Amino acid sequence: MSAELICVIVLGLMFVIGTWRDINMGLLGFVAAAGVGGLVLHQAPEEFLAGFPVDLFLALVGLTYLFGFAQNNGVIEVIVHWCVRLVGGRTSLMPWIFFALTAILIALGALFAVAIIAPLALSFARKHRINQFMVGLLVVHGALAGAFSPISVYGIFINDYLAKNGLTPTPLSLFLAPLIFNLIFALVVYFVLHRRPGLRAEADDALSAETKSPDSGSPEIQSPGTGNSAVKTDTVRLTRSQVPTLIGLIAMALSVLIFSWDVGIVTITIAIVLTFINPAAGKAAMTKVSWSVVILITGVLTYISVLQAAGTVEWVSAGISAIGIPLLAALLLFYMSGLISALASSLAIIGVVIALAVPFLESGDVHVGGFVAALAIAATIVDISPFSTNGAMLLANVHSTIRDRYYKQMIGYAGLMCLIGPGLAWVVAAVPTMLTT
């Protein structure tokens, strides 16, 4: 058996075992890199570990560390409250506030923006009898809309990978295509569902208790209302402990966007300053570092480096090119990405597909920017699936009395996205650029 085929079989086993037994695929990637690199390619440890992405590791740790402060000390909740006041307390506009907040947070590097906003959004929807499924979908689509900004985890990952492989990144198209695509989907969802009562928590006592005792930091609700009612809010001001965190977030965004400083070093530096100011807060924020995601991405990329050394990337790409029709090959890759991503990590599948498509992209038959933007959409539009990270975080915050029904609706919507999402991404983002190549 050839080394190339062994690498592909091991990669497939990683996805199957990781999904079936809920094992972090990054850990499997490190083991696979050692096994294939050491036993098949006869590499020394420093060789099969050479693909470990140090810069991306720093970015992931720094971003999740910094946002740990904001999540723990209530800065995010204060910002949500300000947004409620900004729209004059009109509940009909609040689903779009949650959409925008999730998009902005993840665009700035808050990888688990859905986990931050979903509890606030679903609690608000319950209290005001707003369609909870619609609100949940807008939160997830908001996350996907902002996920590929140049300073987000997704954006940094893809743009750096393209640059390191000699391909020209197109950060603006990578950011805008998913943003516009998900905004359109969110609009469709809103106009179809916002007038329907949707799922409501059937435990009246639980709802009454929530109305009397709102979540800490969330808008203060005086009385239940309809989707068009106004919300009375109490004045919320930043505390002394929250001010440095807010300044740190603003400084991070400005230094990276305006001065193009390294996001990993910047976020870690700001987090250290905040820890110096409040050591207890720093210790608590360190527990928010998304080590599972860090391990996932770095482990998969380490194994991808071994794939490249074995010649597997060129081998698979040659098979793709043998189809003879670049548009058809791209469509097959997009549907493969969407289906696998519904059950596994979007970042992992994006990394694998881009790696396999690099020689395919280098041929010039496919426009890099259009292909990558469409791939980003195809691999993430299915993230409402309860088996994906975003979908699971959303479902975890649904009231227990409606969770089963909510789960079934999520499955239905995820199935619809698997069916039409990759194809639409192919038509809208990939086909026009490929036809002009």
C-alpha positions, 0 to 999 in steps of 0.5 A: 500500500502506498504512503499516499493511500495510507495517509488518506485512510488515516485521515478518514479514520480520524474523522470517523473516530473523532465523530463516533467516540467524541474524541478531539480530532486534534489529538488524533492528528498529533498521534497520526502525525507521529504514526504516519511520519515516524513509521511510514515516512521514517521521519524524526520527531522534529520533522513530523512536528515541524508543521505545528503552527506556532503563530496560530497557536498564539492567536488562538490562546490570546484571543480566547484568553482576552475574551475570557475577561469580558465574558467573566466580568460582564462587559458583554452583558453591558454592551448588550444592555446598551444596544437595547437602549440604542433601539429604544427597547423595541423588542422587534429589533432585538433579534437583529441586535443579537445577530449584529452582536454575535457577528461583531464579537466573532469578527473581533476574535471571540470564537465562542460568540454563540456561547456568549450571546445565546443565553441572553438572546433566548432568555430575552425571546422567552420573556417576550414570547418571540419565536425562539427558533428564529432568534436562535437561527439569527444568533448562529447566522450572525456568528457565521456572518462575521466568522471570516474577518481578517482578525477572526480565528477563521480568517487568520487560519485561512489567510495564513495557510494560503500565504504559506502555500504560495497562494494570494489571500483575498481577505476582503472577499473571504470576509464579505461573501459569508457575511452577505450570504448569511445576512440574506439567509437571516432575512429569509428566516426573520420574514418567514418566522418572526410573526409565528409564535414558535416554541415557548417555554411551557413551564409558566412558573419558570417563565414567571420566575425569569421575568421577576429575576432577570439574568445578571447583566441582561436587560431588566424587563418590567412586564412581558410583551409582544414582538412589537412592544417596548422594553423598560430598562434600568441604567447600567454603567461600567464598573471600575473592574470592567473599564480596563477590559473594554479599553483592552478590547478597543486597543486590540481591535485598533492595533490589529486593524490599523497597525497590522500588529500580530494578533496573538502577541497583542492579545496576550500582551493585553491579557497580561496587563489586565492580569497585572491589574487584577490577578484573580480575574486573570486566573479566572480568564485563563480557564476560558481559553479554548484549549479544545479548539487550540488542540483541534486546529494545531493537531489537524494542521500538524498532520496536514504537514505530514500529508504534504510531506508524503505527497498525498496532497498532490496525489489527491489533487491529481485525482480531482483534476482528473475529473476534467471539469473544475466546476464539477470538482469544486461542487463535489468538494463543497458538498463533501465539506458541508456534509462532514462539517455538519457532524464535525469541526468546520475549521478542521474540514476547511483546513483539510479541503484547502490543503487537498485543493492547493495544487488544484488551485495552483493550476489556475483553473479555479479562482482562489478567492472565489473558491475559498469564499465558497468553501467557507460558506459551504463548510459553515452554513450547516453549523445550526446542526446540533452536532456542530459546536455552534448548534450544540451551544445553542441547544444547551441554552434552550429551555428544557420543556421545549428542547426536544422540539427545538432539537427536531427543528434544528435537525430539519434546518440543518438538513435543508442547509446541507441540501441547498447551502453548498450548491448555493455557495457554488453558484453565487461565489464560485461559478462567476469567478471560475467562469472568468478565470 
